[in-house]
Amino acid sequence: MPAAAVLVSMGCGALLLALNGFNGWDIFTVMLSGVFQDTRSIAEVLLKATPLILIGVGLCVAFRCSIWNIGAEGQLYAGAVATTAVGIAFPGLTSWIYVPLVILAGALAGAAWAAIAGLLKIYFRASEIVTTIMLNYIAIIATSWLVTGPLKDAAAAYPQSARLLREAWMPKILPPTRLHIGILIAIALAIAAYIFLFRSSAGYAVRVVGISPHAARYAGMSVSRNILLAISISGAMAGLAGAFEIAGVTFRLYQNISPGYGFEGIAVALLANNNPVGAIFSGTLFAVLRSGSEIMQINAQVPQVLVSVIQGIVILSVVGFGVYRFRSARPSE
C-alpha cells in the first residue's frame, strides 16, 4: 500500500507540474540525477534523512499507542537547546565523553518536553493534540528568547548561541562530506524500536493500550504508564534529532533551527504505516524530496511550494489507501 501510494502521488505530482507549464517526468529525472549524482549529494540526502527517520520512528511508537503527538517540532527544539547548553559548558572533556553527553542531553530534554503533554493527558484528560501544539509554540518562542538573551553569543551580530566546543561535535563517517554518525544511530534506533514494539512484552502492552485501553486494564496493564512511556520515547527521538542538528550540522543554536522536520516526521510515520523500520525508507524518501526541491528550483526553476504540494499528495494518497484497506478488511454486512 505505501508503495502504491507513492506511485500514485508521483503521477499526480507529474500532472500538477504539467498543468503549471513544466515537463513533469523530465523534472523528476533532473531531481533524481541531481540527488544521486555523486557521494556528496547522497551524503546530503542522508544528512536530511537523519532527523526525519528519528522523528518518524518516535511517532510510530506514539501512534501505535494512539497518542497523537503533534509536538515533535517543539521536542526537537527542546533537544537542541539542551544540547547547546551542555555543548558549550564543559571545556576540557574528551570527545568520548562529550559526544554521548550532548546526545543524552538532547534525548532527555525531548522526552521531558513530551512528558508534559503525557502527564496532562493522564491527570487532567487534556487532549495531547492541543497540548503538544501549544508546547511547540512555547519551545520555539523560548528558543528565540534564549538566542537573543541568555545564550546569545556576545561577539555575534545576529541572534545565535556560541559555537559548540569542538569535542562535542558528531564524528564524521564519510569525509570530506558533512555526514556524521547520526544516520547510523537513527537506523539502529529504528531497528531497536521495531524489536521493542513487536518482539517485547513492553511493546505489546503499548500496542494493546493503543487498540483498547479497557482491554489493557482488564489484562492488568497500566494505561497511564504506557501512555507516558510511548510519548516519552517519541519525545526522546525528536530531542535526538535536535541534538544531531546542533552537534552535527550547525554547531550552534539559531532561532529557526528546524525547517519543519517535526511536522514532516508525521508524514514519515504515516507513510511507514507506523512501522519503525519502514520509517527508515519513508524518511529517506522525504529527504530525497527535500534535497530534490533545491535542485529543481536551481536547475528547472520549479517553485518550492509545488514540492510541498507533492508531499501533501503523498500523505493524502497514504490516507486514501489506508481507508480503502480498512474498508476492504471489514466483514460485509
Disulfide bonds with the S-S distance in Angstrom:
none
